[in-house]
Amino acid sequence: MKNINIGLFGFGCVGQGLYETLNNSRNFAGEISKICIKNADKKRKLPSQLFTTSKEEIINDEAIDIVVELIDDADAALSIVVASLKAGKSVVTANKKMVAENLEYLVELQQQTGKAVLYEGAVCGSIPIIRTLEEYFGHEPLNEIKGIFNGSTNYILTKIFEERLDYPKVLKEAQELGFAETDPTLDVQGFDPKFKLSILLTHAFGIHVPPNHITNLGIDRLKTADLEYARANGYTIKLVAQAKRIGEKVFGFVIPQFVQPDHTLANIQNEFNAVTINGEFCDEQLFIGKGAGSLPTGAAVLSDISALSYDYKYEYKKHYNLGKLPFSNQSPIQVYVSYNSPEQVDLSDFESIQEKYFSFDHCYIIGNICIGKLQKAEWRNNQNINIVLTPEGCQKGLGNLCVSDLKEEISELKKGQKIRERITI
């Protein structure tokens, strides 16, 4: 195997993890030839001649075989990936936001250029979930994929429940350990796992779903009362991303969930991620691995570089072979909603309400609400309102049509249009 010359963009947490794993690997012939960085004045341990501030110095260098993009800026990352592909270089990236928002375009560009983009390091750290979906489950219809896709929030929730530490203290600790960014918004508000879910929808179900079509809620609004409610009922809380195929539709979202102690995800602790896959033939499969940190993500990136050295490409089998399943937000889920005063939540948005509790400083309801209605509800954006999926949250209603949407279906039927699928409530 020839020695692979790598051009690297970014030398932060993951970039340094890649450098360390690469230089300690005993079964890979390759080296980083040049590293493009933003700040040339920053002191670094490596020789200065290894660094450059010119992206063209990497992209236009014919001696460089593979470009690895590990920067935070999604727009700049896309520019690097596109320029590299057009220059005849395959690319490895760990930028999940960039991939999720541009995946359909990147698939087309790979076809046009004949080069590949691999992004295993963008989804669930050290778990090889994308390649598993592509190769092992490439032809098996899947019913569901779900799990803990963000190591930062799982670390925070573990410390809150296991050690009863305060959220601000644990967040700071996660940042110091490199599990959370300086700006933790993408992690704690559920955007990071949403980007990952968007990517996995392509490989699991063959559909491109832009991230802004997927509902996401985070853990940043958890109150002491919510934690007390969870403990009193024997639950823990996990930030769970999930997508489920029911009939000829796929439903998906990212929402914190009350998890019962016997649930598969209940014992996934600290910065670990977990992915469960349910297929028509294989039943349920569970994958566990570290989802945050320099070395686990660096190892995933190195695995992609190694795969490219053997001319590996994603084939997007389900996208091309299974047709286009529609993605839908028109189904009810059961949620626990906590807030400070009754006027903060519009109860008319709910399909039904199973439980109410009001006191002078804390209120909550448990009810069924359409995913799409929740996504659009103005009160959802109130920082004093917290939403958690109940253990029954997506079991009783998911796949059924919301009442409001049923009325629209009936209206369309009266106009002479046929409803192609059975509607149940």
Secondary structure by P-SEA (a helix, b strand, c coil): ccbbbbbbccccaaaaaaaaaaaacccccccccbbbbcccccccccccccccccaaaaaacccccbbbbbcccaaaaaaaaaaaaaaccccccccaaaaaacaaaaaaaaaaaccccccccccccccaaaaaaaccccccccccccccccaaaaaaaaaaccccccaaaaaaaaaaaccccccccccccaaaaaaaaaaaaaaacccccccccbbbbccccccaaaaaaaaaacbbbbbcccccccccccccbbbbbbcccccccccccccbbbbbbbcccccbbbbbccccccaaaaaaaaaaaaaaaacccccccccccccbbbbbccbbbbbbbbbccccccccccccccccccccccbbbbbbbbbaaaaaaccccccccbbbbbcccccccccccccaaaaaaaaaaaaacccccccccc
